[in-house]
Amino acid sequence: MSSVNGDKLNRVEELKSKLFNRNYQTKFEHRDSFPHFQKREVTDSWKKKEDPTIDSKEKFLMKTSMFKKFFIFSLIFFALALGYASYVFFAENNTVSNDNIDISVKSNAFADGGEEYSLLLEVVNRNSTALDLVDLVVEYPKNSQVSLSENNEHIRMSLGSIPIGGVKNENLKLVLFGEQGSRRQIKISIEYRVEGSNAIFVKEKFFEVSINSTPIDLLINAPFETSSDKDINFNVKATLNATKPASKILLKVDYPIGFQFVRATPAPTLGDNIWNLGDLSPGAEYSVSIVGKMVDVFDGEEKVFRVWTGSQSERDRSLIGTFFNSSEHTLMIKKSSIEAKLSINGVSDREYAIDSKTGIQGQIQWINNLEAKINNLEISAKISGNAVDRKTISTNQGFYNSSEDLIIWNKNSHSEFREISPGDSGAVSFSLYSRPLFEALGGVTSSPTINIDISVTGEQAQGGGEKVELSNKESKIIKIISDVGLSTKAFYSSGSFTNTGPIPPKAEQKTTYTVVWSISNTANNISKAEVRSSVPPWVRLLGPFIPATEDFVYNASTREIVWNIGGIPRGTGITGGEREIFFQIELTPSLSQVGTSPVIVNEAILTGHDDFVNVDVKVKKPPIDIKLPSDPNIPADGVRVVE
């Protein structure tokens, strides 16, 4: 039996059970009206109830599938559109490509530095479209720098339009600088537009030129090795290697750290490293000889000297505007076979400043830096200068030869100097004083200086009985600070003002005094000089001062007095005119000061700068009280306050 017939029988049986069931109740439904007739399809079998969630999923999948189809269609359309646009833009018949623009350099790849160089250029347009508003731009180094930078020379010229298949030829004149054998880079650019576009397109090409020669040759003659504190001769020769004259040429030498300039021939034009060579004709030579030494350097260090030459800058006369050439020299620092170091009062600086009243203690420390013995060691010290007091030179164990101003230490004074083993060291010493900076017969000593040059020598035995002479030198300069004097005095009975009030001063009564400040100076010019002081609360500074032309200031709130002196020439107050100032103060002592000698002007301090020695100077003077030792008319009982 089929499943359909089985379902029908089941339903009939179900109806029979309901018909004969006592408990079955018939349900009555009340209807107001007959419903609208609807034709319904009657099936032959019972249908199962469908799940609504399945239908919604199918609808969602259907919608998703439609979206994917639309998205894929959009991508395909976009790709086709992009492909078409690319074809239109890059198609040979409709676009311009940088690959179809040729920039050719027809010039030689070498040039003479400082000479005119012809840059022959050819520009070819192989595009199927004309190039409009074409500009040719050429950039090259302004001076002797190797590569391009922000500070380049620029040449811009218009080429107009270049038609299809068109050719443009240009001949530009350049001047390149640099060392012989170096290479200089040139940047060539074509800027253009195409019809229907406002964009600027650029085609670039780089070209290198080798420098065959320089307008100025530089030759450096200097040692490749040296030791600390040893004199170095550094020689530079500049030769104009051009067919045309060169004007306003500068030569500059950059010294390495540790180089100490001593002198140069000819003397530098600016500072210690710039020479103005002026105008040079073809083939002209200019030589500079520099003497200096390396200080505070160590074994194994490399020090580089750099020499530059070129035309003077129009903005700054101390700078090179256009560099023609440059060169460098490397110096290796080596230990001396015999090391000798001189210190003055414990200081090893090359220059030492000291006042004329302080003694000078010199010590020479020596050491054998070789791995072999040194025989017959000898140390000498040559002492010279206009400030040496030759009578005060002394040494222990050494011999001072006054006829040559030379102190000698050798094997006769030190038996250990006969043979110095590797690494052995020791020291010798001496002392002296400077002479007075003013003497009645000699007058004022100008720029007082003491020079001390030491030398150490020895012998190193070689095979076959030969000997090698070893030596080393060092020198120091001692500059004597000028003796600047400040005198502070007060008077009652004399001076530029008439003083009033009781002597001795009485409590709560006014007494005036005249104060005099005067200055003196011996050997060196003093700059930026001033005197500062103040007055105590019981003293008042009165208005006038003499001379009225002096810069004299009193601050009433701080009670400070300032005398701005400015410059003090050497010899002031000694061989030249005096420099002094007079001012008046008023004392009103208190009862608490009865029986005392109150101060009327506090401590005075003079400061300034010694221009020769390049050090600051300071002079202090104690306070002035009413004892007035400089006034002979003050009675013995007039130096204390009374009631």
MIKE-398580 format. One line per field, with one value per residue (C-alpha): residue in one letter; z, x, y. Coordinates in nm, 2 decimals, m for minus. Layout:
BEGIN
residu a,...
w Z,...
u X,...
v Y,...
! end
This chain:
BEGIN
residu m,s,s,v,n,g,d,k,l,n,r,v,e,e,l,k,s,k,l,f,n,r,n,y,q,t,k,f,e,h,r,d,s,f,p,h,f,q,k,r,e,v,t,d,s,w,k,k,k,e,d,p,t,i,d,s,k,e,k,f,l,m,k,t,s,m,f,k,k,f,f,i,f,s,l,i,f,f,a,l,a,l,g,y,a,s,y,v,f,f,a,e,n,n,t,v,s,n,d,n,i,d,i,s,v,k,s,n,a,f,a,d,g,g,e,e,y,s,l,l,l,e,v,v,n,r,n,s,t,a,l,d,l,v,d,l,v,v,e,y,p,k,n,s,q,v,s,l,s,e,n,n,e,h,i,r,m,s,l,g,s,i,p,i,g,g,v,k,n,e,n,l,k,l,v,l,f,g,e,q,g,s,r,r,q,i,k,i,s,i,e,y,r,v,e,g,s,n,a,i,f,v,k,e,k,f,f,e,v,s,i,n,s,t,p,i,d,l,l,i,n,a,p,f,e,t,s,s,d,k,d,i,n,f,n,v,k,a,t,l,n,a,t,k,p,a,s,k,i,l,l,k,v,d,y,p,i,g,f,q,f,v,r,a,t,p,a,p,t,l,g,d,n,i,w,n,l,g,d,l,s,p,g,a,e,y,s,v,s,i,v,g,k,m,v,d,v,f,d,g,e,e,k,v,f,r,v,w,t,g,s,q,s,e,r,d,r,s,l,i,g,t,f,f,n,s,s,e,h,t,l,m,i,k,k,s,s,i,e,a,k,l,s,i,n,g,v,s,d,r,e,y,a,i,d,s,k,t,g,i,q,g,q,i,q,w,i,n,n,l,e,a,k,i,n,n,l,e,i,s,a,k,i,s,g,n,a,v,d,r,k,t,i,s,t,n,q,g,f,y,n,s,s,e,d,l,i,i,w,n,k,n,s,h,s,e,f,r,e,i,s,p,g,d,s,g,a,v,s,f,s,l,y,s,r,p,l,f,e,a,l,g,g,v,t,s,s,p,t,i,n,i,d,i,s,v,t,g,e,q,a,q,g,g,g,e,k,v,e,l,s,n,k,e,s,k,i,i,k,i,i,s,d,v,g,l,s,t,k,a,f,y,s,s,g,s,f,t,n,t,g,p,i,p,p,k,a,e,q,k,t,t,y,t,v,v,w,s,i,s,n,t,a,n,n,i,s,k,a,e,v,r,s,s,v,p,p,w,v,r,l,l,g,p,f,i,p,a,t,e,d,f,v,y,n,a,s,t,r,e,i,v,w,n,i,g,g,i,p,r,g,t,g,i,t,g,g,e,r,e,i,f,f,q,i,e,l,t,p,s,l,s,q,v,g,t,s,p,v,i,v,n,e,a,i,l,t,g,h,d,d,f,v,n,v,d,v,k,v,k,k,p,p,i,d,i,k,l,p,s,d,p,n,i,p,a,d,g,v,r,v,v,e
w 0.00,m0.09,0.17,0.03,0.08,0.43,0.52,0.40,0.61,0.92,0.88,0.83,1.15,1.33,1.23,1.34,1.69,1.73,1.60,1.86,2.15,2.43,2.54,2.20,2.18,1.86,1.84,1.70,1.53,1.49,1.15,1.07,0.71,0.46,0.37,0.02,m0.19,m0.25,m0.48,m0.31,m0.45,m0.30,m0.28,m0.27,0.03,0.35,0.34,0.61,0.76,0.60,0.82,0.76,0.86,0.56,0.33,0.48,0.44,0.08,0.02,0.20,m0.01,m0.32,m0.23,m0.14,m0.47,m0.65,m0.46,m0.55,m0.91,m0.91,m0.73,m0.97,m1.26,m1.12,m1.08,m1.44,m1.56,m1.36,m1.49,m1.85,m1.79,m1.64,m1.92,m2.17,m1.99,m1.98,m2.34,m2.43,m2.21,m2.30,m2.66,m2.89,m3.11,m2.84,m2.54,m2.45,m2.27,m2.12,m2.27,m2.61,m2.52,m2.57,m2.40,m2.55,m2.43,m2.72,m2.51,m2.38,m2.04,m1.91,m1.85,m1.71,m1.38,m1.38,m1.76,m1.98,m2.07,m2.36,m2.28,m2.61,m2.57,m2.81,m2.73,m2.95,m2.93,m3.06,m2.93,m3.17,m2.99,m2.98,m2.66,m2.56,m2.35,m2.32,m2.07,m2.05,m1.69,m1.61,m1.26,m1.16,m0.85,m0.77,m0.64,m0.58,m0.40,m0.55,m0.57,m0.62,m0.32,m0.25,m0.34,m0.71,m1.03,m1.23,m1.60,m1.74,m2.10,m2.31,m2.61,m2.72,m2.87,m3.01,m3.28,m3.35,m3.44,m3.37,m3.26,m3.05,m3.01,m2.75,m2.65,m2.29,m2.13,m1.78,m1.55,m1.32,m1.03,m0.84,m0.77,m1.05,m1.11,m0.93,m1.09,m1.10,m1.16,m1.40,m1.39,m1.71,m1.70,m1.97,m1.84,m2.08,m2.12,m2.36,m2.54,m2.33,m2.00,m1.75,m1.58,m1.61,m1.70,m1.63,m1.80,m1.62,m1.71,m1.51,m1.66,m1.49,m1.60,m1.49,m1.39,m1.58,m1.41,m1.15,m1.19,m0.89,m0.80,m0.43,m0.32,0.05,0.19,0.55,0.77,0.79,1.15,1.45,1.83,2.09,2.14,1.85,1.59,1.26,0.93,0.71,0.37,0.10,m0.25,m0.47,m0.85,m1.09,m1.36,m1.58,m1.90,m1.76,m1.45,m1.13,m0.89,m0.52,m0.44,m0.08,0.08,0.39,0.61,0.86,1.15,1.34,1.71,1.91,1.66,1.81,1.57,1.63,1.33,0.95,0.66,0.52,0.82,0.78,0.65,0.89,1.21,1.19,0.89,0.60,0.34,0.08,m0.24,m0.43,m0.81,m0.97,m1.33,m1.52,m1.38,m1.07,m0.75,m0.39,m0.10,0.27,0.55,0.88,1.20,1.48,1.71,1.82,2.19,2.42,2.17,2.21,2.04,1.74,1.67,1.31,1.26,0.92,0.78,0.51,0.26,0.05,m0.22,m0.42,m0.49,m0.21,m0.12,m0.20,0.12,0.37,0.29,0.53,0.34,0.01,m0.22,m0.50,m0.42,m0.69,m0.52,m0.19,m0.05,0.28,0.46,0.74,1.02,1.25,1.62,1.74,2.08,2.10,2.16,2.45,2.60,2.78,2.93,3.09,3.35,3.51,3.87,3.81,3.49,3.15,2.92,2.65,2.77,3.14,3.31,3.63,3.82,3.86,4.23,4.21,4.17,3.87,3.94,3.63,3.62,3.32,3.33,3.10,3.00,2.77,2.54,2.35,2.41,2.41,2.63,2.57,2.65,2.74,2.81,2.82,2.90,2.85,2.91,2.73,2.92,2.74,2.72,2.83,3.17,3.29,3.61,3.52,3.87,4.02,3.79,3.99,3.97,4.18,4.03,3.69,3.56,3.47,3.20,3.24,2.92,2.71,2.95,2.94,3.21,3.14,3.31,3.18,3.29,3.48,3.71,3.70,3.68,3.58,3.25,3.12,3.06,3.06,3.06,2.87,3.06,3.30,3.39,3.61,3.65,3.68,3.81,3.82,3.94,3.86,3.90,3.66,3.68,3.80,3.53,3.60,3.67,3.70,3.44,3.21,3.24,3.18,3.03,2.74,2.68,2.94,2.84,2.95,2.70,2.81,2.54,2.65,2.46,2.54,2.35,2.37,2.18,2.09,2.01,1.68,1.54,1.41,1.66,1.50,1.71,1.64,1.77,1.95,2.04,2.15,2.22,2.39,2.47,2.70,2.71,3.04,3.02,3.30,3.41,3.43,3.78,3.81,4.11,4.30,4.57,4.80,5.03,5.23,5.35,5.56,5.54,5.17,4.84,4.57,4.81,5.12,5.41,5.71,6.05,6.38,6.41,6.59,6.46,6.71,6.75,6.57,6.39,6.03,5.91,5.55,5.39,5.05,4.90,4.63,4.41,4.17,3.95,3.79,3.54,3.43,3.13,2.95,2.84,3.06,2.92,3.08,3.40,3.68,4.06,4.29,4.65,4.88,5.18,5.52,5.65,5.86,5.55,5.27,4.93,4.83,4.47,4.29,4.17,3.99,3.70,3.59,3.27,3.45,3.44,3.81,3.94,4.29,4.36,4.66,4.71,4.73,4.84,4.58,4.41,4.06,3.87,3.51,3.40,3.07,2.93,3.13,2.89,3.00,3.19,3.34,3.66,3.61,3.28,3.17,3.32,3.63,3.64,3.95,4.08,4.38,4.55,4.89,5.16,5.47,5.81,6.08,6.36,6.62,6.99,6.97,6.77,7.03,7.10,6.76,6.42,6.19,5.83,5.58,5.25,5.24,5.06,4.70,4.42,4.08,3.80,3.44,3.16,3.07,2.69,2.64,2.88,2.81,3.18,3.42,3.69,4.03,4.29,4.64,4.88,5.25,5.38,5.47,5.82,5.99,6.10,5.77,5.77,5.44,5.60,5.81,5.96,6.15,6.52,6.72,6.91,6.60,6.49,6.72,6.75,7.06,7.22
u 0.00,0.13,0.20,m0.07,m0.35,m0.22,m0.25,m0.62,m0.71,m0.55,m0.76,m1.09,m1.01,m0.95,m1.29,m1.47,m1.31,m1.43,m1.78,m1.84,m1.66,m1.89,m1.67,m1.63,m1.79,m1.88,m1.74,m1.97,m1.83,m2.04,m2.02,m2.18,m2.13,m2.00,m1.64,m1.54,m1.51,m1.16,m1.06,m0.81,m0.61,m0.68,m0.41,m0.44,m0.21,m0.11,0.18,0.44,0.47,0.77,1.04,1.03,1.40,1.50,1.32,1.49,1.83,1.77,1.65,1.97,2.19,2.02,2.07,2.44,2.50,2.35,2.58,2.88,2.79,2.75,3.08,3.26,3.10,3.22,3.58,3.58,3.44,3.70,3.99,3.87,3.84,4.18,4.33,4.17,4.29,4.64,4.63,4.52,4.78,5.08,5.00,5.27,5.04,4.89,5.15,5.50,5.76,6.09,6.24,6.18,6.38,6.76,7.01,7.36,7.68,7.92,8.20,8.52,8.49,8.79,8.86,9.13,9.04,8.96,8.95,8.64,8.48,8.24,7.95,7.80,7.45,7.21,6.84,6.63,6.25,6.16,5.80,5.51,5.40,5.58,5.74,5.63,5.79,6.11,6.38,6.73,6.88,7.24,7.38,7.74,7.96,8.02,8.37,8.60,8.34,8.32,7.95,7.64,7.50,7.25,7.51,7.55,7.59,7.27,7.22,6.87,6.78,6.47,6.47,6.11,5.93,6.08,5.87,5.82,6.16,6.32,6.68,6.82,7.19,7.34,7.69,7.72,8.04,8.13,8.42,8.50,8.74,8.91,9.22,9.40,9.26,8.93,8.59,8.30,7.94,7.71,7.33,7.15,6.77,6.50,6.17,5.88,5.50,5.28,4.96,4.65,4.83,4.96,5.20,5.57,5.77,6.14,6.41,6.75,7.10,7.42,7.76,8.10,8.41,8.76,8.98,9.31,9.47,9.39,9.42,9.65,9.88,9.96,10.28,10.32,10.67,10.65,10.76,10.54,10.64,10.71,10.71,10.54,10.68,10.92,10.94,10.77,10.85,10.54,10.60,10.34,10.39,10.10,10.16,9.90,9.86,9.62,9.65,9.47,9.55,9.37,9.27,9.21,9.35,9.35,9.55,9.42,9.57,9.35,9.56,9.48,9.39,9.71,9.91,10.07,10.15,10.49,10.56,10.53,10.71,10.55,10.33,9.96,9.73,9.44,9.48,9.75,9.63,9.51,9.73,9.62,9.81,9.66,9.65,9.86,9.98,10.01,10.30,10.34,10.45,10.38,10.55,10.46,10.68,10.51,10.68,10.49,10.48,10.24,10.15,9.93,9.94,10.00,10.20,10.02,9.79,9.75,9.71,9.59,9.67,9.44,9.54,9.28,9.31,9.07,8.92,8.82,8.45,8.28,8.08,8.35,8.72,8.83,8.66,8.73,8.43,8.53,8.77,9.03,9.22,9.28,9.53,9.61,9.91,9.90,10.14,10.21,10.29,10.58,10.75,11.08,11.37,11.47,11.18,11.23,10.95,10.99,10.75,10.75,10.62,10.46,10.28,10.38,10.19,10.40,10.32,10.32,10.22,10.37,10.41,10.75,10.78,10.72,11.01,11.04,11.11,11.20,11.21,11.32,11.19,11.37,11.31,11.47,11.19,11.41,11.46,11.83,12.08,12.16,12.51,12.65,12.32,12.34,12.07,12.10,11.87,11.92,11.77,11.71,11.47,11.44,11.30,11.57,11.75,12.08,12.21,11.93,11.99,12.09,12.09,12.18,12.45,12.44,12.67,12.55,12.76,12.68,12.87,12.63,12.33,12.33,12.28,12.44,12.38,12.60,12.80,13.04,12.76,12.55,12.75,12.43,12.42,12.71,12.47,12.09,11.91,11.58,11.29,11.51,11.39,11.49,11.47,11.70,11.59,11.69,11.54,11.55,11.36,11.25,11.41,11.20,10.98,11.09,11.44,11.58,11.84,11.66,11.31,11.01,11.06,10.82,10.65,10.87,10.95,11.17,11.25,11.37,11.49,11.60,11.78,11.86,12.12,12.26,12.43,12.29,12.55,12.49,12.66,13.01,13.10,12.88,12.69,12.36,12.31,11.98,11.82,11.51,11.41,11.14,11.08,10.87,10.78,10.73,10.54,10.56,10.24,10.25,10.28,9.95,9.94,9.64,9.69,9.40,9.45,9.24,9.31,9.16,9.40,9.48,9.34,9.12,8.83,8.80,8.71,8.50,8.40,8.58,8.91,8.90,8.55,8.27,7.98,7.67,7.86,7.97,8.33,8.43,8.74,8.90,8.97,9.23,9.26,9.55,9.68,10.01,10.12,10.46,10.52,10.20,9.88,9.58,9.23,8.88,9.01,8.78,8.80,8.51,8.45,8.17,8.11,7.97,7.63,7.78,7.94,7.78,7.94,7.92,7.84,8.15,8.46,8.77,8.84,8.48,8.57,8.62,8.35,8.28,7.94,7.79,7.49,7.30,7.09,7.39,7.64,7.88,8.14,8.26,8.55,8.54,8.90,8.90,9.26,9.58,9.88,10.21,10.42,10.12,10.21,10.58,10.72,10.39,10.12,9.93,9.58,9.39,9.05,8.94,8.61,8.47,8.29,8.11,8.14,7.87,7.99,7.75,7.79,7.86,8.17,8.33,8.69,8.72,8.87,8.57,8.62,8.53,8.59,8.57,8.81,8.89,8.95,9.11,9.05,9.16,9.31,9.68,9.67,10.02,10.00,9.63,9.53,9.31,9.48,9.34,9.47,9.32,9.36,9.25,8.98,9.06,8.98,9.01,9.37,9.48,9.85,9.91,9.80,10.08,9.87,9.64,9.73,9.79,9.46,9.26,9.23,8.95,8.59,8.51,8.19
v 0.00,0.34,0.60,0.83,0.57,0.50,0.86,0.86,0.55,0.71,1.02,0.81,0.62,0.94,1.08,0.75,0.78,1.13,1.04,0.76,0.93,1.04,1.32,1.48,1.82,2.00,2.35,2.62,2.93,3.24,3.41,3.74,3.69,3.45,3.51,3.61,3.31,3.21,2.94,2.71,2.44,2.11,1.86,1.49,1.46,1.63,1.87,1.93,2.29,2.47,2.64,3.02,3.06,2.85,3.08,3.40,3.23,3.16,3.51,3.65,3.42,3.54,3.90,3.84,3.67,3.96,4.21,4.00,3.99,4.37,4.42,4.19,4.37,4.71,4.59,4.46,4.79,4.99,4.78,4.82,5.20,5.22,5.02,5.24,5.56,5.41,5.33,5.68,5.84,5.62,5.53,5.64,5.83,6.04,6.10,6.23,6.01,6.12,5.81,5.97,6.28,6.25,6.49,6.44,6.61,6.66,6.82,6.66,6.50,6.70,7.07,7.31,7.45,7.82,7.83,7.86,7.53,7.48,7.26,7.14,7.00,6.84,6.79,6.56,6.51,6.16,6.19,6.21,6.54,6.87,7.00,7.35,7.62,7.43,7.56,7.43,7.44,7.37,7.34,7.30,7.36,7.72,7.66,7.37,7.15,6.80,6.74,6.96,7.14,7.42,7.68,7.60,7.81,7.81,7.88,7.89,7.96,7.92,7.68,7.77,7.47,7.15,7.00,6.63,6.49,6.83,6.89,7.18,7.25,7.48,7.59,7.71,7.86,7.74,7.78,7.49,7.48,7.20,7.01,6.84,6.49,6.56,6.53,6.79,6.70,6.89,6.85,6.92,6.95,7.00,7.15,7.14,7.13,6.95,7.07,7.04,7.02,7.28,7.04,7.09,6.78,6.74,6.53,6.52,6.41,6.41,6.46,6.45,6.65,6.57,6.87,6.85,7.14,7.41,7.79,7.80,7.52,7.46,7.30,7.21,7.14,7.02,6.72,6.41,6.34,6.55,6.54,6.75,7.11,7.08,7.36,7.28,7.46,7.46,7.61,7.68,7.79,7.91,7.94,8.09,7.82,8.02,8.21,8.51,8.73,8.66,8.94,8.96,8.62,8.49,8.21,8.04,7.78,7.59,7.46,7.14,7.15,7.17,7.37,7.68,7.96,8.12,8.34,8.35,8.51,8.72,8.81,8.71,8.98,8.87,8.68,8.42,8.22,8.44,8.60,8.85,8.76,9.05,9.04,8.76,8.75,8.42,8.22,8.43,8.26,8.34,8.16,8.15,8.01,7.93,7.83,7.67,7.36,7.10,7.12,6.90,6.62,6.25,5.98,5.83,6.13,6.25,6.62,6.76,7.10,7.23,7.50,7.69,7.95,8.15,8.49,8.72,8.74,9.07,9.06,8.97,9.05,8.78,8.50,8.32,8.37,8.13,7.85,7.77,7.50,7.32,7.08,6.91,6.77,6.51,6.52,6.22,6.28,6.07,6.05,6.22,5.99,6.23,6.41,6.74,6.94,7.28,7.41,7.76,7.77,7.43,7.54,7.39,7.63,7.79,8.14,8.23,8.56,8.68,9.01,9.17,9.09,8.71,8.48,8.24,7.87,7.67,7.28,7.07,6.71,6.46,6.10,5.84,5.71,5.48,5.11,5.16,5.35,5.71,5.84,6.18,6.35,6.73,6.98,7.36,7.66,7.98,8.28,8.61,8.90,9.26,9.18,8.94,9.03,8.84,8.88,8.67,8.36,8.06,7.68,7.38,7.15,7.32,7.59,7.94,8.09,8.46,8.57,8.36,8.36,7.98,7.72,7.38,7.04,6.76,6.46,6.69,6.81,6.49,6.16,5.97,6.16,5.95,5.66,5.68,5.35,5.30,5.46,5.65,6.00,6.29,6.67,6.98,7.32,7.69,8.02,8.39,8.72,8.99,9.33,9.63,9.76,10.11,10.22,10.57,10.52,10.28,10.43,10.21,9.86,9.82,9.48,9.31,8.95,8.66,8.39,8.05,7.80,7.46,7.19,6.83,6.62,6.28,5.99,5.65,5.38,5.19,4.88,4.92,5.18,5.45,5.70,5.88,6.23,6.28,6.61,6.79,7.15,7.34,7.71,7.92,8.29,8.47,8.79,9.04,9.20,9.58,9.74,9.93,10.16,10.31,10.57,10.67,10.96,11.21,11.57,11.83,12.12,12.09,11.98,12.11,12.19,12.41,12.18,12.29,12.15,12.08,11.89,11.66,11.58,11.62,11.39,11.50,11.78,11.79,11.78,11.77,11.61,11.60,11.26,11.20,10.90,10.87,10.60,10.50,10.24,10.11,9.88,9.78,9.96,9.89,9.89,9.88,10.02,10.14,10.21,10.10,10.20,10.31,10.53,10.42,10.54,10.82,10.98,11.17,11.23,11.60,11.70,11.84,11.65,11.76,11.73,11.75,11.57,11.24,10.97,10.97,10.82,10.80,10.58,10.73,10.41,10.17,10.44,10.30,10.52,10.43,10.60,10.48,10.53,10.35,10.32,10.37,10.42,10.28,10.53,10.71,10.88,10.79,10.92,11.06,11.28,11.19,11.06,11.16,11.27,11.49,11.46,11.58,11.39,11.50,11.31,11.33,11.10,10.96,10.96,10.59,10.67,10.90,10.79,10.61,10.69,10.61,10.51,10.78,10.59,10.21,9.97,10.08,9.83,9.90,9.65,9.65,9.44,9.42,9.43,9.29,9.00,8.95,8.91,9.10,9.31,9.41,9.64,9.68,9.97,9.96,10.19,10.56,10.68,11.02,10.96,11.12,11.02,11.22,11.55,11.68,11.96,11.72,11.74,11.42,11.47,11.53,11.17,11.06,11.17,11.38,11.50
! end
